[in-house]
Amino acid sequence: MASSLDPTKVAECPLCLDIITPPVSQCDVGHSMCKKCFQQSKQSHCPICLQPMTNRRHVAFEQLLESLRDKLEITCRYSSNGCKYQITPETKETHERDCRHRTFKCEGNLFADWKCNWTGRYEDLENHFKREHKNHTVMQYRTEATLKINFQRDFKDIQLISFFNGQAYFYYKHRVNVQKQKVYWAFQYIGLKSNAEHFFYEFEIHNGPIRKFKVTEICTNDTVRVEDTFELEKCVVMSFASLRNYLDAEGELSFRFRIIKYKPNHVS
């Protein structure tokens, strides 16, 4: 009976074992699979019945997939690591890219070219930084600091920030770009993009009680390429010429920031 139909089994690709993604290929008998999967397999026959594959697109099956779309919830590939999310084929790729239960590489290696080949789990990030990169865990979600900037050389820095004792983690990323004569700062939430959008940061550069430069911006998440954020200037950015006006007598820059959690307004 139709009521006993398991849509996840009906819509499972025999090659990738995930929900079939259109366009859909079919064999002479009618078995269906992702066209992309079949092309990548470089086979000429159906993996189920060994009958020849056709060049016809299985439009009827694609229509069936669309009718079942709201029932096709699947588990994250990291469910064995503890992920409890139920996701759909449309959100699968994005979710698994951002999922906290994925395997992480040392972000200092990826962003700042540190010689560190560490890989591990989300819950091990703070211990890794404190054990191997202790000087890069000194910032809190509210921080005031000074910075000496060398305008003659490129520079990148990264800090791991714990938000309320590990409720969430953020990366502070800073870059001096000599070629563009600009300095950048950005903050990235570690985890899902949908969660990152619940956080913003206030960043203020100051020289004395009156002279201030302040930026407020929504956090991106850690899988966003921060160089793209810098290029679009959707972050804190100042030219060398402007920044020099905020240096103190010792040539140091004073700044403060805080990361704030909020609930976005949902406007219909």
C-alpha positions as CSV (number, residue, x, y, z in Angstrom):
1,M,0.0,0.0,0.0
2,A,1.1,3.6,-0.6
3,S,0.9,4.4,3.1
4,S,3.6,1.8,3.8
5,L,6.0,3.2,1.2
6,D,9.4,4.3,2.7
7,P,10.3,7.3,0.5
8,T,14.0,7.1,1.6
9,K,14.3,3.6,0.2
10,V,12.4,4.4,-3.0
11,A,14.6,7.4,-3.6
12,E,18.0,5.9,-2.7
13,C,20.7,5.9,-5.3
14,P,22.3,2.4,-5.6
15,L,25.7,4.0,-6.3
16,C,26.1,6.8,-3.7
17,L,23.5,5.3,-1.3
18,D,22.1,8.8,-0.7
19,I,18.8,10.3,-1.8
20,I,18.8,10.5,-5.6
21,T,19.7,14.0,-6.9
22,P,18.2,15.1,-10.3
23,P,18.8,14.7,-13.2
24,V,17.9,11.0,-12.9
25,S,19.2,8.2,-15.2
26,Q,17.4,4.9,-15.7
27,C,18.1,1.5,-17.2
28,D,15.9,-0.5,-19.6
29,V,14.1,-2.1,-16.7
30,G,13.5,1.3,-15.0
31,H,16.0,1.3,-12.1
32,S,16.9,4.9,-11.2
33,M,20.1,6.6,-10.0
34,C,21.8,10.0,-9.9
35,K,23.0,10.7,-13.4
36,K,26.1,12.3,-12.0
37,C,26.9,9.1,-10.0
38,F,26.4,6.9,-13.0
39,Q,28.6,9.0,-15.2
40,Q,31.4,9.1,-12.5
41,S,31.1,5.3,-12.2
42,K,32.1,4.9,-15.9
43,Q,29.8,1.9,-16.2
44,S,27.5,1.0,-19.1
45,H,25.1,-1.3,-17.3
46,C,22.7,-0.9,-14.4
47,P,24.4,-1.8,-11.1
48,I,21.2,-3.5,-9.9
49,C,20.1,-5.7,-12.8
50,L,23.1,-5.4,-15.2
51,Q,20.7,-4.3,-18.0
52,P,21.9,-1.6,-20.4
53,M,21.4,2.0,-19.3
54,T,19.4,4.4,-21.4
55,N,20.1,8.0,-22.4
56,R,16.6,8.9,-21.3
57,R,16.1,11.3,-18.4
58,H,13.6,9.7,-15.9
59,V,11.3,12.7,-15.7
60,A,8.5,10.8,-14.0
61,F,10.8,9.7,-11.2
62,E,12.0,13.3,-10.8
63,Q,8.4,14.3,-10.4
64,L,7.9,11.6,-7.7
65,L,11.0,12.9,-5.9
66,E,9.5,16.3,-5.8
67,S,6.2,15.1,-4.4
68,L,8.1,13.2,-1.6
69,R,10.5,16.1,-1.0
70,D,9.1,17.0,2.4
71,K,9.3,13.4,3.6
72,L,12.9,12.8,2.5
73,E,14.7,13.5,5.7
74,I,18.1,11.8,6.0
75,T,20.8,11.7,8.6
76,C,24.0,13.6,8.5
77,R,27.1,11.7,7.5
78,Y,28.5,12.5,10.9
79,S,25.7,11.0,12.8
80,S,28.1,8.3,14.1
81,N,30.1,11.2,15.7
82,G,27.0,12.5,17.5
83,C,25.2,14.8,15.0
84,K,21.4,14.6,15.6
85,Y,20.2,16.8,12.8
86,Q,17.7,15.4,10.3
87,I,18.4,17.0,6.9
88,T,17.0,17.1,3.4
89,P,18.9,16.4,0.1
90,E,18.9,20.2,-0.6
91,T,20.6,21.0,2.7
92,K,22.8,17.9,3.0
93,E,26.0,19.3,1.3
94,T,25.8,22.7,3.2
95,H,25.1,21.1,6.5
96,E,27.8,18.5,6.3
97,R,30.3,21.1,5.3
98,D,29.5,23.2,8.4
99,C,28.6,20.4,10.8
100,R,30.4,20.6,14.2
101,H,30.9,16.9,14.2
102,R,33.2,17.0,11.1
103,T,36.9,16.5,11.4
104,F,38.7,19.8,11.9
105,K,42.2,20.8,10.7
106,C,44.3,23.3,12.6
107,E,42.9,26.7,11.5
108,G,46.3,28.3,12.1
109,N,47.8,26.1,9.4
110,L,45.0,26.9,7.0
111,F,44.9,30.6,7.5
112,A,48.2,31.7,8.9
113,D,50.6,29.0,7.4
114,W,51.5,27.6,10.8
115,K,53.5,24.3,10.6
116,C,50.8,22.3,12.4
117,N,49.2,19.2,11.0
118,W,46.7,18.6,13.8
119,T,43.3,17.2,13.0
120,G,40.6,16.4,15.5
121,R,37.1,16.9,16.8
122,Y,35.2,20.1,17.7
123,E,35.4,19.4,21.4
124,D,39.2,19.1,21.1
125,L,39.8,22.5,19.5
126,E,40.4,24.5,22.7
127,N,42.7,21.9,24.2
128,H,44.7,21.8,20.9
129,F,45.1,25.6,20.9
130,K,46.0,25.7,24.6
131,R,48.5,22.9,24.2
132,E,50.2,23.8,20.9
133,H,49.3,27.5,20.4
134,K,48.9,28.9,23.9
135,N,49.6,32.5,22.9
136,H,46.7,32.3,20.5
137,T,44.0,31.6,23.2
138,V,44.4,34.8,25.3
139,M,41.4,36.7,23.9
140,Q,37.9,36.5,25.4
141,Y,34.5,37.4,23.9
142,R,35.1,40.8,25.4
143,T,38.7,41.9,24.9
144,E,40.7,45.2,25.1
145,A,44.2,45.0,23.7
146,T,47.1,46.9,22.0
147,L,48.7,45.9,18.7
148,K,52.0,46.8,17.2
149,I,51.6,46.9,13.4
150,N,54.5,46.6,11.0
151,F,53.5,48.4,7.8
152,Q,56.4,46.9,5.9
153,R,55.5,43.3,5.9
154,D,52.4,41.0,5.5
155,F,51.1,39.5,8.6
156,K,48.3,37.1,9.7
157,D,47.1,36.2,13.1
158,I,44.4,34.0,14.5
159,Q,43.0,33.5,18.0
160,L,40.6,30.9,19.3
161,I,37.9,32.6,21.4
162,S,35.7,30.8,23.9
163,F,32.2,32.3,24.3
164,F,30.9,31.8,27.9
165,N,33.1,28.9,28.8
166,G,32.8,26.9,25.6
167,Q,29.1,27.5,24.8
168,A,30.5,28.4,21.4
169,Y,33.9,29.1,19.8
170,F,35.0,31.8,17.4
171,Y,38.1,32.6,15.4
172,Y,39.5,36.1,15.5
173,K,41.4,36.6,12.2
174,H,43.6,39.6,11.5
175,R,45.6,40.4,8.4
176,V,48.1,43.1,7.3
177,N,48.2,43.4,3.5
178,V,51.1,45.5,2.3
179,Q,50.2,45.3,-1.4
180,K,46.7,46.7,-0.7
181,Q,47.9,49.0,2.1
182,K,45.1,47.7,4.3
183,V,44.5,46.0,7.6
184,Y,41.6,43.6,8.2
185,W,39.9,42.0,11.2
186,A,37.0,39.4,11.1
187,F,35.3,37.0,13.5
188,Q,34.0,33.6,12.5
189,Y,31.6,31.4,14.4
190,I,32.8,27.7,14.4
191,G,29.8,25.7,13.2
192,L,26.6,26.1,11.2
193,K,26.0,29.2,9.2
194,S,22.4,29.4,10.6
195,N,23.9,29.6,14.1
196,A,26.6,32.1,13.1
197,E,23.8,34.5,12.0
198,H,22.8,34.8,15.7
199,F,26.0,36.5,16.6
200,F,27.5,39.9,15.7
201,Y,30.6,41.7,16.9
202,E,31.4,45.3,17.8
203,F,35.0,46.4,17.1
204,E,36.4,49.7,18.1
205,I,39.8,51.3,17.4
206,H,40.5,54.3,19.6
207,N,43.2,56.9,20.4
208,G,42.2,58.6,23.6
209,P,38.6,59.2,24.9
210,I,37.3,60.9,21.8
211,R,38.9,59.7,18.6
212,K,37.3,56.4,17.7
213,F,36.5,54.2,14.7
214,K,33.8,51.6,15.3
215,V,32.3,48.8,13.1
216,T,29.4,46.4,13.9
217,E,29.1,43.3,11.7
218,I,27.4,39.9,11.7
219,C,29.7,37.0,12.2
220,T,30.4,34.6,9.3
221,N,31.0,30.9,10.1
222,D,34.4,29.2,9.9
223,T,33.9,27.5,6.5
224,V,33.5,30.8,4.8
225,R,36.8,31.8,3.1
226,V,37.9,34.7,5.2
227,E,39.9,36.1,2.3
228,D,36.6,36.6,0.4
229,T,35.3,38.5,3.4
230,F,38.3,40.7,3.4
231,E,38.0,41.2,-0.4
232,L,34.4,42.3,0.0
233,E,35.3,44.4,3.0
234,K,32.4,42.9,5.0
235,C,34.5,43.2,8.1
236,V,36.7,45.7,9.9
237,V,39.1,47.2,7.4
238,M,41.2,50.4,7.5
239,S,43.8,51.8,5.1
240,F,47.4,52.2,6.3
241,A,46.9,56.0,6.0
242,S,43.8,56.0,8.2
243,L,45.2,53.6,10.7
244,R,48.3,55.7,11.3
245,N,46.1,58.4,12.7
246,Y,45.1,56.1,15.6
247,L,48.6,55.0,16.7
248,D,49.8,56.2,20.1
249,A,53.2,57.8,20.8
250,E,54.8,54.3,20.9
251,G,53.3,53.4,17.6
252,E,50.8,51.0,19.1
253,L,47.1,50.6,18.2
254,S,44.5,50.3,20.9
255,F,41.3,48.4,20.2
256,R,38.5,46.6,21.9
257,F,35.8,44.2,20.8
258,R,32.9,42.2,22.0
259,I,30.9,39.3,20.5
260,I,27.2,39.5,21.2
261,K,24.4,36.9,20.7
262,Y,21.1,38.0,19.5
263,K,17.9,36.7,18.0
264,P,17.4,37.9,14.4
265,N,14.1,39.6,13.6
266,H,12.1,37.5,11.2
267,V,10.3,39.9,8.9
268,S,7.7,38.4,6.6
